[in-house]
Amino acid sequence: MTLKFLGQKQGMTQFFDKNGDRIIGTVILVRPNFVTQIKTKEIDGYKAIQVGSNLSDKPQAKWTKKPQKGHFEKAKVEPCRYLNESRIDNIEEYQLGQQLDLTLIKDTGFVDVVAFSIGKGYQGVMKKYGFAGGPAAHGSGFHRHAGSTGMRSTPGRCFPGGPRASRMGGERKTIQNLKILEIDLDKNLVVLKGAVPGSRGALVTISAAKKKINA
């Protein structure tokens, strides 16, 4: 397992390669991440590193409860709004209160990103699943409905899990093997090739790619 740290989606941009082809990229701001807890097999039953970060420069102490304040004081870091845990074996390479930045992925070439997709509310089967719909004529009473999903013969019922009108978006998505186009260590920015789930300003989790190495 690789260490995961927290970032914030800033938006999208475009590049042009030497052939003049346009490349779409997503800009992610990675504010300072701090090691807030080191879990050991002897005490916690497994090895893991807990990382904390904020999405803004606004102090979080005002909204932090007393038990949480004690947790951060033990690590000697300012209270963090977001926490994330990574199960790794090489916990001895990290120290409590250590600051993490983009140098962790500078030489990896490819990363995996986890984020929540944009929620679109309750949607019908045409928007959510691409159903063709019925005739558009005035006389038709069937325009955007799902239509028949079962029959009276065996088994005589509709199986669960089929396409139905329901809530769309707002799901945890993992995008693997995104190529790193550019890294600015001074501004804490990384540009990834392609799209990343979530709206502008959304929380994203970045880690070195599991299935692909720098090539």
N, C-alpha and C positions, 0 to 999 in steps of 0.2 A: 504494500500500500504506500502511496505517496502522500506527502503533506498537502493539505488543502488550505488555501487562504482566501480571504474575502475581498471583493472588489465591488465597484459600482458602474453600471452601464451608463455611458455618457451620450451615446448616439452612434450614428453610422457616417462613414466617409467613403471616398473612392481614391484609388491610385491608378496609375497607368504604367504598364511594364514597358520593356524595351521595344516590344512589337506594336505598341499603341493600344493594346487590349486593356479594357477597364477591369479593375479588380475592386470588388466591394469589401469593405472592412468595418468591423465594429470596434469602437474605442471604449476601453475600460480603464477607469481610474482605480488604482490600488493604493488606498491610504495605508499608513503604517499599521501592520498587524503585530500583535504582541502575544507571546506565549503566556497564557494565564494559568495553566495547570499542566502538570506532567503526571500521567497516571501510570502506575507500575503494576505488574502482575501480583506482587506480594500484598499490596494494599487494596487495589481496586479489582483485581482478578484478570486484568488485561492491560496491554501496553497501548497508550494513546497520548496524543498531544492536543490540548485545547487551545485554540487561537481566538483572540478577540479583536474587534475593530469597530470603527464608527463610520457612518456615511457622511458626516459633516464635522466641522471644526467646533461645533457647539458642545460645551462640557455636559457630560451625562450624569454628573454626581447628583444633580437635583432630582432626577427620576430614578435613582438607584436605591434599592432597599438596603437596610442595614446588613443582612446576611451577605448580600452581593458585594457591598462595600468591603466587608472583611475579606471576601474572596479575592478581590482585586488588590487590596492592601498587602495581602500575603505575597502576591506576585510583584508588588511594588510598581504597578502600572495604574494609569487613570482608568476610571470605570468605562467599560465598553458596552455599547448597545447590543452588538451582535456577537455571538459565540459560535464556534464551529469546532468539531472534534474529528481528528484523523487517527485511525488505528495504524500505527507503524511500529516496526521492530527496533529501529535505531533511535530510541528516545534519548540515549546518552549523548547524542550530538546536539541536543537542544538544552537551553537553560531557562529557568523561570524568569520571566520578564524580558526575554530576548526579543528584539525587534526584527521582523521579517519584511523583506521587500521583494521587488521583481528580480533580484539576482538569483532567486531560487529557480526560475524558469528561463533565465537568459540564454542558456545553452541547450535547452531541450528541443526547440524547434516546433513542437506540437503540444497542445494542451487539451484537457477535457474541461468543459464548463457545465455547471449545474445552475439552473435558474427556474423561476416560475413564469410560465407563459402568460400573456395578457388575457385577463378574463373578459369574456364577451356576453356573459349572462345566459339566460334561457333562450335557446335557439331551436328552430325546427330542423327536420331531417334534410331539407334542401341545402341549407347553409352549412350544417354540421357534417353531413355525410355525402353531399353532392347528388342527392336524388334528382331525377329529371323533372318530377312534378307531372301534373295532369295538363289537359288542354287549356289554352288561354282564352278560348271562346267564351262569349257571354252566357251561352246556354249551359255551359259545363258547371257542375256543382263540385268539381274536384280540381283544385288548382295546386295547392302546396301541401296536401296531406300525405301521410306515409302510405296510405293504401292498405290492402289486406296483408296481414302478417301471419295468418294461420288458416286452417280449414277445419271442416267438421269431421274429416276422416282421421285415422290414426296419425299422430298421437292425440289430435283433437285439442291442442292447446298451443300457446305461444311460448317458446323457450325463452328463458331469461338471458339477458346479455345482448339481445339483438338491437339494431339501430332504432332509437326512439328520440323524440324531441326531449332535450334535457340540457343541463348546464354545459356550457362550452368554454374551454380555456381555463386559466387559473390552475394549471397542473404543473407538477414538478417535472422538468425536462432535463435530460442530459445530452449534450452535443459533444461527440468525441472527435478527436484528431483535427482540431482547428489549427491551422498553420499560423505561426506568429509572423506578422508582416513587419512590425517595427516595435521597438521598445525604447522609451525615453525615461531613463532612470532619474533624471533631474526633476521631471514633472510627474513621475510615478504613473505613467501612461503606457498601456500596451494596446496594440492594434492587432486584432485577430481577423483572419480571412473568413468571410461569410457572415451569416446572421447569428445572433445570440438571443435566446428567449427573453421576454420581459420588456417592459416599457423603459423609457429614459429615466434614469435615476434608480433603477431596480437593483436589488442586491444579487450578486452572482458569486459563485464559488469556483475558483480556478485551481487546477492541479496539473502536474505533468501527465501527458498522455500515457495510458496504460498499454495501448496496442500499437503505438507507433513511436519511433525514436527519430531524432534529428537526421535528416537525409538531404 
